[in-house]
Amino acid sequence: LSLVREGFDTSQYLVTVVAIVVSLLTLVSMSKIWTGLFWGAVEPEPSSGRSGILRRHRLMSTSTIVLVAGTLVVALSAGPIYDYCEAAAQQLADASRYIEAVMRP
């Protein structure tokens, strides 16, 4: 969001729109791959009548739920995470506090 906002603020409309379109196309492509890989039909069907080792497996569903939940947590807490990273960057840019802490006896 920061990159898109900065792109529009600096009047780089074409580059920003192209970046958004490419991001959306990548999202669609990855969604199709994800769906086909984790929830698609097994081809060829196993001869033993099983539904396949990786298909409809409890561990696959659990790992998918954990990844989606983690993504939602990061997305919903993006503001605090951004503020924390910005404060860390400011501390890294100002070396005087670090030097003072290291030089203390």
N, C-alpha and C positions, 0 to 999 in steps of 0.2 A: 504494500500500500504506500509505503514511503517513496519507493522508486516511481510509482505511477504518479503520485502527487507532485514529486519533484520534476518529473518529465513534463507535466502540464504547466507547472509554475515557470519553467524555463522555455516554454513555447515549443517544445519538441513533440508536437502532436503526432506526427507520422510515426516516429520511432516508438512512442508510447503505445499507440494503437496497434502497431505491428507486434509489439511485445505482448500485449494483452491477447490478441488473436492467436499468436503462436502458443501462449500458455493455455488457452482454452482448447486448442486442437491437441496439445500434449495431454491435457486432462482427459479428453474424450478417448484418445488412443490408449492411454494407460488404463482407463476404466474398462475398455473392451478386453484388453489383455488380462486384467485382473479377473474379470467375470469369466472369461473362457478358461483360465488356468484353474481357478479355485472352485467354480460352480458349473463348469461345462461338463459335457458328457465325455466319458472315457472312450477313446477310440484307439484301437479296436477294443471291444468289450471283452473282459477276461473270460476265458473258457470255463473257469470254475464257478461262474455265476456270482462271484463277488462284485461289488460295485467299484472296486479299485482301491488301491492303497491310499492314495491321496484324496480321493473324493469322499465327501460326506463323512469325514473323519472328525471326531470331537476335538482333537488337537488343532486342526485347521480352523474350525469355527471359533475356538477359544482365542487363538492367536490373532485372528481377524478382529474379533471384538476388542481385544486389548489394544491393538494398533489404532483402531477407530477411536476408542476412548482416549488414548494418549493424544491423538491428533486434535480431538475436541478440547481437551484440557489446554493444550498449547494455544489453540485458536481463541479460546475464551479468555485466556490470561495473557494475551499478546501485549496489552497495554503495560501491565506491571513488568513483564519480561523485557520489553523495549526500554522502559525507564531504568531498570537495573543495568542493562547493557550500556545505556547512554551514560549513567553515572560511572560505570567501570571504565568506559572510554575516556571520560574527562579526567579520572584519576591517573590513567596511563599517560595522558598527554601532559599532565602537570607532575613532573618528576620531583618537585621540591618536597612533597610529603613523604615519598619513598626515601629520598636521601636523608631527610630528618630522622625517619624511623630507623634506618640502617646505621647512622652515625651516633645514635644515642648509646651511651655506655651501659 
